[in-house]
Amino acid sequence: MALVTVRNLSKSFQRDSQSLVIFDGLDLDFPEGSFTALMGPSGSGKSTLLNLLAGLDKPTAGTVTVAGAEVSAMNPTALAGWRSRHVGFVFQSYNLLPVLTAFQNIELPLLLTRLNKRERRDHVLAALDVVGLADRADHFPRQLSGGQEQRVAIARAVVSDPTIILLDEPTGQLDAKSAGEILTLLQRLNIEFHKTILMVTHDPHAAAAATTVLHLDKGVLTQ
């Protein structure tokens, strides 16, 4: 069953007097429980597609549907609430707030929910345990290695039990050992916790961790 359905998706940007076309009629499905790597050269539309799936950007035409909700048709208020419940987004640059501890960074998405303080604490500690950082809850980002920072970012992405996890070059800034640990963690999230994962990557070693690899080239999908 398709968890994510993209139909006749078009996206273009206006740059001065030129129209830059990223997608023109893209169709795509991601099954529930899948772990997909999306590869392709710079400028092929990989990050744009992630942003469209997360509702961070709007298509020029076409529809994006996630778990039965038409993301592309939502207004900004509805989108914010939907995204907090359904999307876990992991950025290449971690995007952790340096003045907050690992615990506080992970707790941030839960502040938008109705969970009370104790419930939030339980969720954060469970997420820290899943990513193997239970002993780093009170550490600040500057006290963590790059691999540990990325694991905190992944814990923040999964703490609200999202429908889909989207990752933009999650191993791009990591050494081989740390990258391997992150990929093993993603496989565990997919297999053990049945998380649907879409990962953008340039790295064939990272892509090999996924069960499906798709290639984008100038907005066109190839297997």
C-alpha positions, 0 to 999 in steps of 0.5 A: 500500500502506498503511504506517499502518492505523488501525481502529475507533480510540477515545480518551477521557480522564477529566477529573474525573467527565467522560469526554472523547471524542476519537475514536470509531471512527476508520478511517484509512490512510496510504500508504507514501511519502505526504506528508499534512497534517492540519488542524483546529481546536484540540481536534479530536484532531490531536496526540492522533492523532500521539501514538497513531501514535507509541506515545506514547499508547494507544488506549481501543479499536481498533488502530494498525498501522505497517509491519505492527507493531501499535503499540497492542498493544506493552508499554512496553519493546517500544514504546521499541525500536520507536519508536527504529527506526521513528518520527521525531517533530518538535515545534513547540518543537524540544525541543533540549537547550541544553547539547548542540551540533547534532551531539550533539542529532542523535546522541541517538536513535542512542545507543539503537542498536548503531552504533559511534561512527564509524557514528553520526558518519557518520549525523549528518553525513549528516543535517546535510548533508540539512538544509543545516547541515553547517557548524553541527555544533558550534553550540549551539541558542542560536547558531542561528536558529529555522529552523535549530533546526527543521532540527536537530530534523528531522535528529534525526528522520531520522538513524535512517532512520525508517519514518515522520516525524511533525511537530506544527506544524513551522512554527508558530513560524517566520517566512514565509521559515524556514517556506518553507525547512522545507516545501521540506526536507520535500518533498525528504525525501518526494520524494527520500528517499521518506519517509512524512510526516504533518504536523499544521498550522493553516497552509493555506500549510504544508498546501499543501506536502503531497500530501494534506490531511485535516481533523479536526473533533471527532475525525471525519475529513473530506476 
